[in-house]
Amino acid sequence: MSNSRVKRALDVETGVSTLGKAKIPSKLSVCHFTDDDAKVLIQVTEEQVRDLGDEPLYQDFELAGPRHHLYFDPTKTKCAIVTCGGLCPGVNDVIRAIVMEAHHSYNVASVLGIRFGLEGFIPSYGHDVVELTPQHVASSHQFGGTILGSSRGPQPAEDIVDALERMNVNCLFLIGGDGTMRAAGKIADEIASRKLKIAIIGIPKTIDNDINFITKSFGFDTAVEKATEAIQCAHTEAICAVNGIGMVKLMGRESGFIAAQATLALKEVNFVLVPETPFELDGKDGILNELEARLAARKHAVIVVAEGAGQHLLEISGDTDASGNPVLGDISSLLISRIKKHFAGKNIPITLKFIDPSYIIRSVPANANDRVYCGFLGQHAVHAAMAGKTGMVISKLQDRYVYLPLPLVTKDRRKLNINSDYWRAVMESTGQNPIPGIFGPGTYCPTPED
């Protein structure tokens, strides 16, 4: 399979831009240098590209790592870091890794922290800029959230680049989700139009794990771990009452990865509802009849619902939030109301306990695996910036760290493949019987693990 065929399928170039020829010999003493032309051949799957078809595709991606030569002179280089969007476990770990790598490995002149997201670039908001030193970030990884603060909403790329010029920033690291990566692309375009030499490096962050081409974003492991704790509590509540129902609402606006992974991690879930699979409440194969069958068989049930599930059953206001995302209807309130009404109408007593751990899940410190992941992302981001790479993100694909161009990760939204073996495993774990032709909710069918 030729690369030209792959690029037609991806409809996006996979090469990474540079600001110019890197001529300054690197002084890194203990490292394995990576050549600029070093590539890693990766099989592209439907996890990265939807509607890929049966024929496998392969693509070369630029391998991440320290380069023999640098574009920027470290002692004259000023870096800046900004964190945007919602909180996510591991943000402070990434900030710390960038600062430590920049100071200790490259001895850069300065690293600035931009406060409260992209607002921090706009003078009218009045947010201070902070100097980030190793002492400043030494213990930051022990805490959740972001030491820089965050905000949502777009800011003009022209104003942001004006601020970068005023501050004499050479490298900007943006930590954020899909919207932030789109903003990074606009900033990179504005920089290119002015013929400036400023590197723009993105570190993808999303607790929903829904950034295109990013197999697993940092913080996802931690989010799943905390989600399983909530599910275990819901299960305990359910089994301690006759016809007990435990319901857990998890994050996932358009993608149900947290709900699916937590369901597989803890084999106590009987119904998992995600945005990718439409379902009905009423009728023979509706959730209410499935739930009634489950209670008749086992006297308890656990339901996990992603926040974006079942939007077709709700009245949508059409409003958008500060990030431009549609304001979601409250699926959990609808489910609770309809479940109570259904069983009251049949004179079947139930006890329903609802748990929403969303803000707990996203605001806790990262676990050990995510901390390691964040450390590598921060280090590779600095290596890329110092070598003059720009308009790109750091990603881990099939256990290799690579550079991806921003247009590739902003081209689409990553979603669960409901025709995959992964989703089939989720359905087998819950005991939900798929609707013919789709691995979605159907008639309840107990499993051996039930």
N, C-alpha and C positions, 0 to 999 in steps of 0.2 A: 504494500500500500504506500503510495507516494505521499510526500508532505503536501503537495499541491492539492491532492484529493482531500486530505484532511482539512486543509484550510478552507476549502469550499464548503465542507460540512459544518465547520465551526463558524464560517462567515466572519472571521476576525483574525487579524495577524497576531501571532504569538511572540514575535520578537519584542525586545525591550529597548526603549530609546536611551541614548546617552547624551550628555551635555557636550561632549567633545572627547578628544583623545586623552587618555590617562597617561601622564608622563612622569609623575613624581614617584620614585621608588618607595615602596612601603617599608616601614621600619618595624613591622610586626615581627617579633622574634620567635614566638612559639606558636606556630600555626601551620596548617597545610593549605598552601595557596591553590586557588582554583583559576584555571585559564578562562578568559572571556569566551572562548569558543567551546567550552565544556558544555555538553548537552546531556540530558537524560531522556531516554525514550520511554514514554508513558502511554499505556493503552487508555484511550478515551472511552468512557463508558456512559451509559444513560444516567449515572450519578452526576456526571458533569454536563451532558448534553441531552436534552429531551428529544424524543422521536428519532433516535440515532439509527434505528434499523438493526437488522441482524448481523450485518458485516462489521467486524471490529475495525476500529480506526486507531492509528498510532501517531504520536506527535512528539517532536523534539522540543524540550523546554530548557531554557538557560539555567544552569545549575548555580545555586546560591553559594556564597563563600567569600572569603577575603581574596582580593586581587593582588597581583605582583606590583601593579602600579596604581596610584591614586590620581584622581582628577583634582581634588582639593588639597591644598597645603594645610595639614591639620592644625598647626599653631596659629593659622590665620582664619580658621573656619568657625562660623557661628551656626549652631543648630537650634531648632525650635521643635517643641512637641505640643500637640493639641489633642484632646480627647472629646469626642462628640457623641450625641445620642444617649440611649439608655445605659444604665450601669450593667456591668458584666464581670463575673469573677475573673481576675487575672489582669485587669487593666493596669493596676499599680505595678505588677510584676513586669509588664512590658516597658512601662516608663523607667523602672529601675534598671532593666537590662540595657536600654538605650543609653542612659546616663553613664552607667558603669563602663560600658564598652567604649563610648566616646571619650571618656576621661582617661581611663586606665590603659586601654589598648592604643588609642590614637592621639591622646593628649590634645584634644581639640581646645580651642580658645574658650568657648562658652556654649552652654546648653540652656536655652530659655524655656520656661513653661508658660504656655498661653492659657489664661484662666477662663473657665466656663465656655468651652467650645469655640466655635467660630465667632461668637460675640466678642471674644477677647481681642480680635483684630480690629474691631470697630471702635474708634475713640469715643463715640457718643455713649457707649455702655459704661465706660469708666472702670473697666476691670484692669487690675494691675498685672504686670508681667513679672514672673518670679525667676530667679536664677536657680537652676537645678544643679546641685553639686552631689558628689557621692555621699557626703554627710547628710544632705537633705533627704535623700531617698533610701538611706541605709536600711531602715526598718519598714518601709512603705509596703513591702510585699506581705506583711503580716495582717494587713487590713483590707477590707473590701472597698468597693467604690473606686474613686479616682482622686488622688491628692490635688489634681488640677481643677476639679469640678467639670461639669459638662452642661450642655444645653442642646436643644433641638432647634431646627429651623434653618433655612438657607440665609446666607449673607452674600452680597455681591462679590464675585471673584475679583473684580477690578479693585475694590476697596481692600480686599485681603492682600493682593499683590502690592498695593500701595504701602500697606503696613510692613510687609516683608522687606520692601526696599528701604523704608525708613529705619528699620531695625538692623539692616545689613545682614539679614539671615541668608545663609547659603544652602541649608538643608532643612526641609520641613517634613516632620513625621506626623501623619494623621492616623489616629486610632479610632476607628468607627465602623459603622455598618454600611449597608448598601447606599444610603443617602450620602454618607460621608465620602464614600469612594467616588460617587458621582461628582460631588463638590471638588474632590481632589483632581478629577479629570478636567473640570472647568478651570481650576487654578493653574494646572499644568498648561492648558491651552493658552491662558492669558499670559503666562510667563513666556511661552514660546512666541506669541505675537509681539511681545516687547523685546524679544531677543535677549532675555536675561539668562543668567547662569545660576539657576536655583533648582536644586533637586527636590522632587516631590515623591515621597515614599509612603505608601499606605500599608497599614497593618489591619487586616480585616477583623472586625469585632462584631459578633452578633450572637446573643444567647439562643436565638431561634435556629441557628445553624443553616441559614437560608441564603448565604451569599453564593452566587454562581461560581462554579468550578472549585470552590473551597470544600474539600471533602469533610473536614471537621474543623470548626473554628475554636479558638481558645475559649475556655470557660464552659464549653458544652459538657465535658465530663463532670465538672463540679455541679453544674445545674442538674444533671441527671441524678447524681448522687444525692443531692438535697431533695429532689422530687420523689425519689424512692422512699425517703424518710416520711414524707407527707402521705404517700400511698399506704405505707405500713400502718400509720396512725388511722387512716380511713378504714383499713381492713380490720384493725382491732375494734374500732367503734362498731363496725358492721356485724362482726361475729358475736359481739356481746349483747345483741338484742335480737328478738325474734323478728324476722323480716327486716333486718337491719341493712341500710343502704349507705355506703360511704362514697361520697363524690369529691373528686379532686380536680380543680381547674388549674391548668398549666399554661405557660406562655407558648405562643405559636400563632401569630397573626395569620400567616398564609401557608405555613409549613408546620407539620406535626411531628418534627423529629424528637423533641423532648418527650412528648407523650408516648411515642412509639418506643424509644429507647428505654425509658423508665418502665414501660410495660414489660419489655423483655427482661429487664434487670430484676424485676420483682414479680414473680409468677402468681400474683394475687389479684390481678385486674381481670374483670369479666367483660367489660365493655370499654373500648377506646374509640373516641370520636375525634377526628382530625379534619382540617380544612379541605384536604384533598379528596375526601370521600363523602359525598352527599348522603344523607340518611333521612328517613321519615320517622315521625313520632307515632303515627297511627297506622292502622292496617295490619294485615297478617304478619308482614315482615318488619313492622315498625318497632322502634326501640321499646315502647311501652309494653307490647306483647312479649318481646324477648325478655324484658326485665321480670314480667310476671311469671314466665316459665322458669326463669332462674331462681326466683324466690320460692316457687313451689317445689323445686328440686333440692335446693340447698339452704334455704331460709336466710340467705344473706347475699349481698352483691357489692362489688366495687366498680365504680365508673370513673374513668379518666377522660377529661374533655379538654382539648386545646381551645384557647380563647377565640380562635377564628373559625371554629367548627360551626356548622349549622346556620350560617348567615342567611341562607336561602329561606329559612323559617322565620326570620325576623324582619321587622320594618327597619329599613336603613335610612338614616337621616340625610345622607349625602354630604355630611360635614367631613372635614379633614382636620387632622391634628397639626401641630407645629412642624412636623416633618413631612407633611403632605400626604400621609397615609389616611385612608378612609377610617372614620370613627366606627368601631365595631358595635354591633348589637350585643346584648348580654345574654349569651346562650345558656349560661349556668342558671340564671334566674328563670328563664323559660323552662328549662328541664325540671327544676325543682317544683315550679308551679304545676306543670302538667303531670309530673309523677304523683304528686300529692292528690291532685284532682282525680287521676285515673284510679288509684287504689281506694280513695274515699268512695267513689262511685260504685265500687265492687265490695264495699264493706270489708276490705282487707287492711288490717292495721299494719303500719310500717313505722320505722324510725329512721329518719334521713339526717345524716350529718354531712355538712359541706365544709371543705377546707380549700382556701385559696392561699397558697404559699408563694405567690409570684414574686413579691418584692423581697422576701427572704431569700429565694433562690438566686436572684440576680445580684444581691448586695453582699454576699458572703465572700470571704477570702478564697482564693483558688486552692484546690487540692494539690497533692504532690505532682501528679501527672501533668496537670495544667501549668503548674509552675515551671516545670522543665520545658514544656512546649513554649511558654511565653518567653523564657530566657533565650531560646534559640531564635525565636521570631525577632526579638529586640536586637540581638547580636547581628543577625543577617541583614536587618534593616540598615544598621550603621555601615556594615561592609558595602552594601549596595550604594548608599548615599556617597560615601567617601570615594568610590570608584566612578562617580558621576552618572550613575543610573538614575532615571527619572520616569515619572508617569507610570509607576508600577506598584505592585503589591508583593509582599512575601507570602508564600503559601507552602504547605506541606502536602505533597501528592505522592501517595504510595511510598511513604517513609523517606522521601527525598525532598529537601527544601529547594524550591525553585523560585524564579522571578516570573511573574505574570503581568502582562500589560493591563492597565486599568479598564480599557474597553471590553476585555474578555470577562472580567468579574462583574461588570455592571450591565452586561448585555441582557441578562435574564435573572429571574428569581429561582433559587434552588428549591425544589419541592420533593416530597416523598414520591417514589415510583410505586404506585399501588398495584402494579402488575409484576412486582419483583419478588424474588425469594425472601427478601427481608420482610416485606409486608405480609407475605404468607406466614412467616414465622410468628409475626405479631398476632395474626388471626388465630393461628393454632394455639398460641399461648393463652389467649382470652377465651377460646371456645366459641367465638362468633363464627357462624356459618356464612360463607360469602354469598352475596347475591350472584346468580349465574353471570359469568363473564367479567366479574370484577371482584377483587379481593376486598370487599367492604362489608359493613354490618349486615347481618341477615338473621336467620332464626338461631336462637341460642342452642348450642350443642356442647354438652359437658366434655371435658378432656380428661385424660388420666391424671393430670396434675391438679384437677379440680378438687 
